[in-house]
Amino acid sequence: MDVRERIFKYQGLGNDFVVLDRRRSGVDIDAETSRWMCDRRLGIGADGVLALLPSEQGLARMVVHNADGSIAEMCGNGLRCAVKHLVDHSSEHPGRLDVETGAGVLTCVPGYGDGGVVAVDISMGPARLVAPNLPSGATGRPFLDSPLQGYPDLRASAVSMGNPHLVLLDRPLEDAATLGPELERHPAFKDRTNVEFVRVEQDGLTVVVWERGCGLTQACGTGACASAVAAVLAGRLPADTWLRVTLPGGDLGILVPADLSDIRLRGPVAFVFEGVVALPSGR
């Protein structure tokens, strides 16, 4: 017997998500359900599923399910979608709210307009250069502008925004589709990695991201943050100022403090549709 559930679709710069509000039941979905929901031919179609669960530390706990059924620690575009859902489906208009994620409890500032929340400014937490999910986890030393084993013509930097990123400055953007799948599974990253292909410009960055578990997407918030961090550390862009990061889906603003203590991200978010789907029993 099928179980019916209301679903909500949102997008941030074309990075689209199915939101499941399960704060009452507290029951997450499994990998098979995530894969079906994200399937653009046989399911709903999305880059990921955001399960909103109860939290003692924030308004909700957001679990990010990738299109391949894996779980991501954090997703900046997804978090903006979650914030819009949480606020627009409440009777309040908070100036700020906390959401629990796999990368910690993050503070979000909604921006209001016609239709409720239209943008969100997020404190993304610290950028880490030494972390278990980076090559530095094995060496104890930051991996910055370093040669990548097996790819002698590449120099790259590894940054954790809760989730792992491999940033390639000055690498042709068109390489993302072919090189991204290889680098996602580079053995130096025990949990696989997101891969950013970055063109540094005078007033910001243009970035294409190969997302771990999703492939090419229109935008990636944590990828924009990691790219900005790498560019600032390389001395290519200034710290402590808002930087433009242009992705295929549009622009995000990223602020990188000199001490990397709390990266800030701001960008738009939009509601797409809501509906009811039939889930197999037990999901």
Number of C-alpha atoms within 10 A of each C-alpha: 8 11 12 12 14 12 17 19 22 24 22 27 21 20 21 26 30 28 23 22 24 18 16 9 9 13 14 17 17 14 16 13 17 26 24 19 25 25 16 12 9 10 14 16 19 24 28 29 30 27 23 27 20 18 16 9 13 16 18 24 25 29 24 25 30 25 26 19 22 17 19 20 16 24 27 25 28 28 26 30 30 26 26 23 22 18 17 15 10 9 7 9 14 12 10 14 19 19 22 23 22 17 17 16 20 19 16 23 19 23 20 14 9 6 9 17 24 19 21 24 20 26 20 28 18 18 24 20 24 19 22 16 21 28 24 20 17 13 12 13 12 18 21 18 17 12 14 17 12 9 9 8 8 14 18 20 27 30 31 24 25 22 25 31 29 32 29 23 24 14 18 13 17 10 12 23 14 10 13 24 19 11 21 23 15 18 13 18 22 14 16 21 28 29 30 27 26 27 20 19 13 7 11 20 21 19 30 28 30 30 24 26 21 18 19 19 18 18 28 29 29 27 31 28 28 30 32 31 30 26 24 18 18 14 10 15 21 20 19 15 13 19 21 18 25 19 23 17 15 15 20 23 20 29 22 28 19 15 11 19 14 17 24 20 25 25 21 20 26 21 20 12 10 13 9 11 15 11 15 11 9 9 13
